Amino acid sequence: MSAPALRHRIIMHAYVTEKSMDEMERQNKLEFVVDHRATRAEIKRAVESIYQCKVAKITTKIVRAGKIATVRFSKESSAEDIGSRAGVF
C-alpha cells in the first residue's frame, strides 16, 4: 500500500464535541478518530503530512467511538485553521 493511502486510513475524521471546541480555541488542540492500531508516531506523521503543520504532542484514549487522538499543534500552526481544513466548521 502506498504511503499517502496509508496516512489517510490512519486519520478517520475530526472528533467534535463542546470540550474539543474549547480545547481548540484555548489550547491549540484538535481531536481525531484514528485507526485503533495506529501508534502516536504514525498519527503524528499522518497529521503533519495531510495538513502541512507541526505537531507538538499526541495523546490517545480509547472510548466508545473508537480510538481518539488529541493533537496539540506547535505555536506556528493554528488549530482553528487546520480544523477548518479538516471539516470541523
ROZA-783843 format. One record per residue (C-alpha): residue number from 1; x, y, z. Coordinates in nm, 4 decimals. Example, Ala and Ser with C-alpha at 12.3 -4.5 7.8 and 13.67 -1.06 7.14 Angstrom:
2
atom pos = 1 | X = 1.2300 | Y = -0.4500 | Z = 0.7800;
atom pos = 2 | X = 1.3670 | Y = -0.1060 | Z = 0.7140;
This chain:
89
atom pos = 1 | X = 0.0000 | Y = 0.0000 | Z = 0.0000;
atom pos = 2 | X = 0.1361 | Y = 0.3444 | Z = -0.0846;
atom pos = 3 | X = 0.2303 | Y = 0.5874 | Z = 0.1928;
atom pos = 4 | X = -0.0330 | Y = 0.8561 | Z = 0.1087;
atom pos = 5 | X = -0.3132 | Y = 0.5988 | Z = 0.1097;
atom pos = 6 | X = -0.1910 | Y = 0.4628 | Z = 0.4439;
atom pos = 7 | X = -0.1841 | Y = 0.8105 | Z = 0.6049;
atom pos = 8 | X = -0.5433 | Y = 0.8730 | Z = 0.5031;
atom pos = 9 | X = -0.6509 | Y = 0.5468 | Z = 0.6631;
atom pos = 10 | X = -0.4891 | Y = 0.6341 | Z = 0.9975;
atom pos = 11 | X = -0.6928 | Y = 0.9545 | Z = 1.0390;
atom pos = 12 | X = -1.0630 | Y = 0.8762 | Z = 1.0035;
atom pos = 13 | X = -1.2216 | Y = 1.2150 | Z = 1.0798;
atom pos = 14 | X = -1.2254 | Y = 1.5020 | Z = 1.3275;
atom pos = 15 | X = -1.3951 | Y = 1.4314 | Z = 1.6625;
atom pos = 16 | X = -1.6040 | Y = 1.7358 | Z = 1.7535;
atom pos = 17 | X = -1.7521 | Y = 1.7918 | Z = 2.0990;
atom pos = 18 | X = -1.8006 | Y = 2.1016 | Z = 2.3130;
atom pos = 19 | X = -1.4854 | Y = 2.0113 | Z = 2.5039;
atom pos = 20 | X = -1.2810 | Y = 1.9645 | Z = 2.1864;
atom pos = 21 | X = -1.4017 | Y = 2.3005 | Z = 2.0504;
atom pos = 22 | X = -1.2965 | Y = 2.4692 | Z = 2.3763;
atom pos = 23 | X = -0.9541 | Y = 2.2995 | Z = 2.3609;
atom pos = 24 | X = -0.9147 | Y = 2.4127 | Z = 2.0008;
atom pos = 25 | X = -0.9635 | Y = 2.7765 | Z = 2.0987;
atom pos = 26 | X = -0.7764 | Y = 2.7791 | Z = 2.4301;
atom pos = 27 | X = -0.5017 | Y = 2.5165 | Z = 2.3933;
atom pos = 28 | X = -0.4413 | Y = 2.4871 | Z = 2.0159;
atom pos = 29 | X = -0.5624 | Y = 2.1225 | Z = 2.0096;
atom pos = 30 | X = -0.7817 | Y = 1.9110 | Z = 1.7820;
atom pos = 31 | X = -0.9199 | Y = 1.5600 | Z = 1.8304;
atom pos = 32 | X = -0.9378 | Y = 1.2953 | Z = 1.5601;
atom pos = 33 | X = -1.0878 | Y = 0.9470 | Z = 1.5434;
atom pos = 34 | X = -0.7981 | Y = 0.7260 | Z = 1.4324;
atom pos = 35 | X = -0.7377 | Y = 0.3624 | Z = 1.3443;
atom pos = 36 | X = -0.7156 | Y = 0.1620 | Z = 1.6669;
atom pos = 37 | X = -0.3850 | Y = 0.0061 | Z = 1.5537;
atom pos = 38 | X = -0.2112 | Y = 0.3391 | Z = 1.4852;
atom pos = 39 | X = 0.0780 | Y = 0.4446 | Z = 1.7075;
atom pos = 40 | X = 0.1417 | Y = 0.8019 | Z = 1.8236;
atom pos = 41 | X = 0.4338 | Y = 0.8331 | Z = 1.5815;
atom pos = 42 | X = 0.2193 | Y = 0.7183 | Z = 1.2875;
atom pos = 43 | X = -0.0592 | Y = 0.9594 | Z = 1.3860;
atom pos = 44 | X = 0.1901 | Y = 1.2468 | Z = 1.4120;
atom pos = 45 | X = 0.3373 | Y = 1.1736 | Z = 1.0677;
atom pos = 46 | X = -0.0110 | Y = 1.1447 | Z = 0.9146;
atom pos = 47 | X = -0.1390 | Y = 1.4728 | Z = 1.0632;
atom pos = 48 | X = 0.1785 | Y = 1.6622 | Z = 0.9664;
atom pos = 49 | X = 0.1657 | Y = 1.5218 | Z = 0.6132;
atom pos = 50 | X = -0.2066 | Y = 1.5739 | Z = 0.5488;
atom pos = 51 | X = -0.2368 | Y = 1.9234 | Z = 0.6998;
atom pos = 52 | X = 0.1202 | Y = 2.0543 | Z = 0.6410;
atom pos = 53 | X = 0.1628 | Y = 2.1605 | Z = 1.0045;
atom pos = 54 | X = 0.3904 | Y = 2.0978 | Z = 1.3021;
atom pos = 55 | X = 0.2616 | Y = 1.8734 | Z = 1.5839;
atom pos = 56 | X = 0.3897 | Y = 1.9360 | Z = 1.9372;
atom pos = 57 | X = 0.2284 | Y = 1.6421 | Z = 2.1221;
atom pos = 58 | X = -0.0110 | Y = 1.3490 | Z = 2.0717;
atom pos = 59 | X = -0.2184 | Y = 1.1781 | Z = 2.3396;
atom pos = 60 | X = -0.4591 | Y = 0.8917 | Z = 2.2738;
atom pos = 61 | X = -0.7559 | Y = 0.7388 | Z = 2.4513;
atom pos = 62 | X = -0.9996 | Y = 0.4580 | Z = 2.3820;
atom pos = 63 | X = -1.3703 | Y = 0.5480 | Z = 2.4007;
atom pos = 64 | X = -1.6924 | Y = 0.4012 | Z = 2.2691;
atom pos = 65 | X = -1.6457 | Y = 0.5851 | Z = 1.9378;
atom pos = 66 | X = -1.3020 | Y = 0.4199 | Z = 1.8941;
atom pos = 67 | X = -0.9506 | Y = 0.5492 | Z = 1.9428;
atom pos = 68 | X = -0.9311 | Y = 0.9260 | Z = 1.9834;
atom pos = 69 | X = -0.6067 | Y = 1.1162 | Z = 1.9285;
atom pos = 70 | X = -0.5731 | Y = 1.4605 | Z = 2.0851;
atom pos = 71 | X = -0.3220 | Y = 1.6579 | Z = 1.8803;
atom pos = 72 | X = -0.1546 | Y = 1.9688 | Z = 2.0222;
atom pos = 73 | X = -0.0079 | Y = 2.1847 | Z = 1.7495;
atom pos = 74 | X = 0.3063 | Y = 2.3966 | Z = 1.7791;
atom pos = 75 | X = 0.2787 | Y = 2.7757 | Z = 1.8122;
atom pos = 76 | X = 0.3272 | Y = 2.8348 | Z = 1.4376;
atom pos = 77 | X = 0.0309 | Y = 2.6099 | Z = 1.3465;
atom pos = 78 | X = -0.3242 | Y = 2.7225 | Z = 1.4250;
atom pos = 79 | X = -0.5725 | Y = 2.4538 | Z = 1.5313;
atom pos = 80 | X = -0.8585 | Y = 2.6716 | Z = 1.4020;
atom pos = 81 | X = -0.7071 | Y = 2.6883 | Z = 1.0514;
atom pos = 82 | X = -0.6394 | Y = 2.3143 | Z = 1.0498;
atom pos = 83 | X = -0.9878 | Y = 2.2472 | Z = 1.1882;
atom pos = 84 | X = -1.1461 | Y = 2.4385 | Z = 0.9028;
atom pos = 85 | X = -0.9467 | Y = 2.2270 | Z = 0.6536;
atom pos = 86 | X = -1.0469 | Y = 1.9093 | Z = 0.8423;
atom pos = 87 | X = -1.4166 | Y = 1.9958 | Z = 0.8128;
atom pos = 88 | X = -1.4813 | Y = 2.0903 | Z = 1.1761;
atom pos = 89 | X = -1.6663 | Y = 2.4085 | Z = 1.0787;
